[in-house]
Amino acid sequence: MEMNITKEWDKVFPQSEKVNHKKVTFKNHFGITLVADMYEPKEYEGKLPALAVSGPYGAVKEQSSGLYAQEMAERGFLTIAFDPSFTGESGGTPRYMTSYDINVEDFQASVDYLISLDNVDPEKIGIIGICGWGGIALQTACIDTRIKATICSTMYDMSRVAGNGYFDEQDNEEARYQQRVNLNNQRNEDYKSGEYKLAGGVIDPLPENAPEFLQGYHAYYKTPRGYHKRSLNSNGGWAIQSSTSMMNVRLFHYSNEIRNAVMIVHGEKAHSCYMGKDAYANMIKDSKYTNNKELVIIPDATHTDLYDQKDKIPFDKIEKFIKDNM
């Protein structure tokens, strides 16, 4: 696959004068080339602590993850915001597919890359995952002991949504069976057509009775606030068959064995808040390692507020938590 890497600044947020920015590439263990934006403080001494950032699920690095990465670079970290495999400027075919195994490997490959840098302290590595990538960040923390601190912001457990529906309203065998039938019928159609049908991004225009969380997604992905031409959610969405991977696993089975630090951040009014609360409860249940785990609920914040509303994202708490645990 030919790589087309944009050189000009095309983020949905303004560029900071406090950090240096450049594009970087690295490969994961599946041989897929990932493209990332690196943000580096303009002034520093010695080796830097480093963070890899990704998400939301269906977004690109020019959106929320880049904003987080740039903000944390202003606070003294070397950061990268990367496009996951099969999306954005990163490689991988077919496009717009997803796999939890590959997605966790994407985060681990970003850690490989950060540790290789001469100006990074290899003992001070962290990750930040937003929305669905908050869940993937937590899953990565289950396997990668090099990660000293993990932040899961406005997190989704996409495997739970795929298996149970939103708010667990389809948590029954018949609903799951029908979903499997639909996915396999789609496989038949895709094989015949020779291409993978996309599910469609955020619905536009919104129906009058759209629930609050769809209104929030529309206000971010479909308006100048967050729209980006390479974003799946802003445009055609994921391949429908991507749901197969999410329905085939359940995340966080070993999360109560994570020894390093984890902070889960959620908005009080987020429709997804139940997933963050349950993930935290599962992580600390019967765990010997609860002293460096934290659940932060932000008053009056919705799910998408924590994408880009800097007056609501608790960057001071995030910075302190990471530095205290590195």
N, C-alpha and C positions, 0 to 999 in steps of 0.2 A: 504494500500500500504506500502510495506517495504521500509524504508528509507536507502539509501546507500550514506553515507556522506563521501567524500574523506578527508582524514586527511593531506596528503602531499600537498605541494605547487604545484599547477598545473595551474597557471595563464599564460597568454600570455605576461606578463610584469614582470620585475624583482621585487623581494621583497625589500621593503625599510627597512633600519636599524634604521630609525627614529621612527617607529611606532610598536606597538604590534598588532598581528593578531590572530584571532580565529574564529571558526565557531559558529554560534548561530542559534536557531530556535524559531519561534513564530507562532501562528495561526491567521488566519483572521476570519471574522465573518461567513464565510461559512464552517468553521471547517477544512480548508486546512492548512497543516503545510508548512510554508515557511522557506527556508534555506538561510542564509545570511553569508557573510564574514564581520566581524567587524574589523575596523581599529581604533586604539586608540593611541594618542600621548604617547610616552614613558615618557615624562616629562610634567607635568601640575599642576596647583594649582586650587582648588575650583571646581565648577561644569562646565562642558563643554557645548558649543553649539553643536548641533548634526544635522546630515544630513542623509537622506535615498536616495539611488541612484539606478536607474534601467534603463535598455536599453542597446543597441538599441533593436528594435522590432525584435525578433528572435535570439537574442544573449543570452549569459549567463553571470553570475557575474564574471567569470574568464576573461572576455574580457574588453570592454570599461568601463563599470560601475565600475568595480573593480579598474581600473586605476584612474578614477576620485575620487573614495572614498579614495584610498590610498593617492593621492595627497592632498586632502582636510584635511586628518588626519595629514599630515605633517605640515599643516598650522593652526593646533590648534583645529580641530573639531573631535568629535567622530563620526564615520561614519559607515553605513552598506550599502553594495551592495547586493541586494537580487535577487534570481531567482523568476520570477512571477509564479503564480499557473500554474500547468500542464507542467512546463518546468524545465530543468536543474535538480538540486537536490531537488527542492521543490516537494510537494505532489500534489495530484489531478489527477483524472482520468475522462474521457479518456485523454491520453497524447496529447500534442501539439494542444490543443484547446485554444480558447481565448474568452473573454467576457469583454466588457468595464465596466460593472457593477462590475465584479470580479476584473478586473485590477485596477480600482480606489480603491476598497476595499483593495487590496494588499498594495497600497501606504498608505492608512489610517491605516492599521494594523501595518505597519512599524513605523508610528508615535506613535501608541499605545505603541509599544515595547520601543521605544526610551524614551518616557516620563516616563516609568516605572523604568528606570535605576537610581540608586542612584547618579551616578556621572554625570548626565545630567541635565542641566537647562531646565525645562519643558516649559519655556517661550522663549526659543531660539531654535526652531525646523525649519528646512528647508528641501526641497526636490530638487533633480536634476533628470531630465528625459532626456534621449538621444534618438534621432531619433523618432521612433513611441512612445516611452515612454516619449518624450518631450511633445507630445500632451496629453498623459494620465496624466502627471504631471500638465499641465495647467487645464485639466478637474477636477483633484483632488483639485486644488486651488479654483475652483468654489464652492466647497462644504465644505472644511475643514478649518475652521477659526483658527485652532491651528497652521497652517503652516505660519510662519512669512515671509519666502522668498522662492520663487520658481524659479529655473533655468531650462529653456527649451533649450537644446543645439541641434543644427542641426535638429530641430523638423520636424516631419511628422504629418499631420492630416490624419490618416489612414482611417477615415470615409469618408473623401473627395476623397481619392484615390479609395476606394471601390465603391463609388457612381458615380464618374465622370471619373475614369481612370487617368493615369498620365497626368499632364499638362491640366486637364479638357477636354481632347480630346474625351471622351465618355460621355459628360454631356448632355445626351438626353434620352428620355423615352424608345426608342427602345433598346438602348444599355443596359440600366438597366434591362429591361424586359428579354432580352436574358441571362444576367448574373443570374437573378433569376431562369430562366428555368434550366440553367446549374447546379446551386447549388442544386435545388430540384431533378434533375435527379441523382446527386451525392448522395443525401440522400437515394434514392431508392437503388442504388448500394451498399452503405455502409451497409444499413440494411440487405440486402441479404447476403453480405459477412461476416457480423459480425465484421468488423473492419473499421476504418476511413482511407481512402486513403490520403496519404500525397501529398502536392503540389510540393515537390522537393525544395531543398534549392537554393543557388546561382548557376546558370548554369555553368557547367564545362564539357568540355573545352568551352571557350568563342568562339562564332562565330566571323569571321573576321570583320563583320560590327557592332559589339556590341556597343551600345551607351556608352558615357563616364561614366554615372553613374553605369552601369553594370560592366564596367571595374574597377571602384573604389570598388564596392562590392567584386568582385573577388579578387582584390589585398589585401583586408583585410581578408575576410572569408575563402578563399581557399589557402592561402599561410601561411608559418610559422609566418608571422606578426600577424595574428589574428585567425588562425584556432584553434578550440577547439572541442574535440570529443563529447561534450554534446550540442554544439550550433546547433540550428535548421537550421540557415542559412548556416552553414558550412557543413551540412549533408542533411537530408531528408526533412526539411522544416515543415511548419505548416500543420495540417489537412485542406483539401480543404474547409470543411464546416465551418472553422473559419471565413470565409468571411461573413457568414450570419449575425453575430453580428455587424460587421462593416458596412454592408449595411443597417442595421435596425435603425441606429441612426445617428444624426449629432452632433458633439461635440461643446462645447464652447458657448452654447446658452446664458448662464448667465455670460460670462467672463468679461463683462463690469461692473459687480457688485463686482468683486474681490477687497477687500479693502487692503489686504496685498500686499507685494512687488512681482513683477514678472519681470524677465529679460529673453528676448528671444535672443539667440545667433545663428547667421547663417553665413555660408561662402558665400562670394560674388559670387563665381563660383559654388555654390551648385545647383544641379538641383531642389532641394527642397526649395530653398530660398523663392520662391513665397508663400509657405505655412506659413513660419514664418512671413513674412511681412504682409500677410493678417490676420493672427491670432492676430498680434499686433494691426493692424488697427481696427479690430473688438473689441478688448479688450478696446481700449481707446475711441471708438466712443460713444458719449453721456454718457461718464463715469464721475463721480465726483471724481474719485480716480486715476488720471493720474500722480501725482507727484512722485509716487514710481514705475512707469513702465518704462522699458527701452528696446530698440531694439539695438543690437550690431551686426554690419555687419563686418566680418573679411575679409580684402582685400586678394584676390588671393586664398582663402581657398575653397576647395570642400566639399561635404557632408561628405565623410569619413575621410577627414583631421581632422575633429573635433571628431573623434572616439579616436584617440591616438597620434596625432602629437602635442607633448607638446610645441613646438615652435609656434604653431598656436592657440591652445586652450587658451583663455584669462583668465588663472587662477587668475592672479592678479586682474582683473576687477571683476571676479566672487566672489573672496574672499572679496573684498572691498564692493561690493553690498550687499552681505549677511550680513556682520558684521554691515554695516550702517543701515540695516533695521531690525535687531533683537533687 
